Amino acid sequence: MMSKFLTTLFILTSIQAMGFENELVLRGGFLASVSKIGTSLETTDQLGGYGLGTMFGYRRKKFELNVSSEIYFGKAEGLKFEYQNDSVQGTGNIRSVSLTPLLKYTTEYMPYKNWNIYFAAGPSWVLQSIELDDFESNGIPVKDHKLTYDSEGGALVIGVEEQTEFKEQHPAFVQLMLAYYRSRKVSLVDRSDRKEIDILSEQDADQDIKTVSLILTIGLVIF
């Protein structure tokens, strides 16, 4: 009788410790981001932003394959670039959209009861645009332009997630993502008609925009 009780207790504890498995999972939450942008003129701009994050994937017992997306808005000031001996600088609002396939591993370590630490990593792509409120090209003011650049890089994630027997219990999670990006293409766009008027960089190391981002996301399993 006692051995049967202990066996049942062990099974229930194991299920609760690692949570549900063999399920498709959609997570969502709110995020706060801090980024540092570096340019070819060795200038940096640190900016903050807020937005939404989602993760969709398939969960096994400990491993999970996800596609993560982050969308946030912030402010950039004093960015400077150099193109064919022409100095370009601007200030404005920034929008960022990223897509990151992640391989996630949930450990058995629990800093709190039924909350397990996990790690994840994967390649990442981001599309960012800066609505240039204050923009100069070679010292001449220019209006109604947008700086758009797409970048590629990678991301590392550490987080902690509540373990529940069923995903319908909407377990919560908190995670911190560190991402590094390097621009592939940078363009100046006329905001009035969306016409591309100049390309500042196409995989040119001397012209690159390099971005390092820390993104804190707090959310839960939606379904």
N, C-alpha and C positions, 0 to 999 in steps of 0.2 A: 504493500500500500504506500509506504513512505517512498520507495524507489520510483513508483509510478508518478507520485506527486512531484518529486525532484526532476524527473525527466520532462514532465509537462512544463514545469517552471522554467527549465533550461531552454526549451524550445520557444516559449513565449518571450523570454528575455532576449534570445538571439534574434528573433523576428523584430522586436522593438528596437534593438541596438542598431541594426542595419537598415530597417525600414522595408518598404515595398520593393519589389523587383520585377524585371521583365515587363516593363510598362513604358508607353510613350508618355512624356511629361512636358508640360508647358509651364514655365515659370515667368514671373514678371515682377517688376519693382521699380522704385524710385532710385535715382543715382545722383551723386555729386562728383564732379571731376575737377582735377587740378592738372594743368598741362603747361609744359615749357616748350616753346617753339624757338628753334635756332635757324638762322639763315646764313647765306654765303658771306655776309658782311660781319659775321661773328657777333651778331646782335641776338639777344634773347628776349622773349616776352612771356611772362607768366600770366596765365588766365585761369579763371574758374568758370564752371558751368554747371547747369542742372538739367536733368532730363529723365528719360525712361529707358529701362533695359528689359530685354526678353531673352529667354533661353528655351529652345525646343530640342528634344532629343529622346534617345532610347536608353533606359536604365536597366543594367543588369544588377547583380548583387553588389559589387563594389565599383565596377567600371560603368562609365556612361559616355555616350557620344552625343555631343550637343552642337547646335549652331546658335551662337550668341549674337545679339544685335544691341547696340547702344546708340541712342539719339540724345544729343544735348545741345544747349545754347549757352554762349558766353560772350566775352568782350576781349578784343585784341587791340593793343595800343603800340604804336611806334615800331611796327614791323618794317624792316629795310631789306631790299634786294638790289642786286646789281645785274644789269643785262646790257651787253655790248657797250661797256663804259658809261651806261646810263644808270643813275641812282634812282631807285623807286622806293617810296615809303608810304605807309598808310595806317589808318586807325578805323576800327569799325566793329560791328557785331559778327560773331562767328557762329556757324552752324556745323555740326559734325554728325556723320552717320557712319557707323562701323559694322563690319560683318566678320565674325571670328568662329571658325570651326574649332571645337575644344574636345580633347580627350580628358575626361574627369575621373579621378580616383578618390573614393571615399575611404578614409582610414578607420580603424577601430578605436582610435583615440578620442575620448569624450572629455573635453574640459568642463562640460556641464552634463547633467543627466539627460540622456537621449539626444544630445547635440554632438555630432561627429565632425571632425575636421576633414576637409577635402582639398585636393590640389587639382589644377587643370592647366593645360598649355595647348597652344596651337598657333597657326599662321593667322594674320589679320590684315584686312583691307579697310581703308577709311577714305571717305570723300568729305572734304571740308570746304567751306566757302566763307569769305569775309566780305560783308557789305561795307565798302570803303566810304565812310562818311567824310574822312579827311585824307586826300590822296594827292601825292605829288610825283611827277615824273621829270627828273632832271631839274628840280626846283620849280616846275610850272604846275600850279594847281589844276587838278582834273576832277570833274564831278560825275556822279551816276555811273560808277564802275564797281565791279565785284572781282575779287581774287578767288579763283577756284583751283583746288589742287587735290589730286587723288594720290594716295600713298599706300605702301605695303610694308609689312613688318611682322611682328609676333607679339604674343601676349602670354603672361604667366598669371595664374590666379591662385589665391589661397582663401578659403572660406570655412564657415561652420554652418551646418544645416541640421534642423530638427528632424529626427527619425520617427516616423509614424508607420503603423501597420498598413494604412491605406492612404493613397494620395488624395482621396476625397476629404481627408482631414486637414488639407491645405497647410502642410508643414512650412515653416518660415526658414529663411536663410539670410546670412550676411556675408558678403565677399568683397575682397580687394583685388583689383586687376591692375597689373603693371604692363603697359604697352609701349612699344617703340615703333615709330614709323619713319620712312624715308620717302620723299615725294618722287613720283614717276613722271608727272606732268603738271605744270603750273600754268594757268592761263588768266589773262585779264579779259573780263567780259563786260560788255556794255549792258547795264541793267535795264535800259529803256527798251531795247529790242532783242536782248540775249545774243547779240552777235559777238563772236569771238574776235578780238582785235589784235591780240598779241600773245605769244607763248614765251614765258620766261625760262622754262626748263623742261627738257625731256631726258631724264636719266643722266643729267650732267652733274658730276660730283661737285663742281664749283658753284652750281646754282641751287643745290638741294635745300629743301625745307625739311628739317629733322624735328620730330615731335616726340616727347616723352610724356605719357599720361598716367595718372593714378586715378582710378575710378572706383568709388565705394558704392556698392549697390545693396539695398535692403528690400527684400521682397518675400514672396511665398509662391507655392505651387498653385496655379490657377485651375488646371485640370490635367 
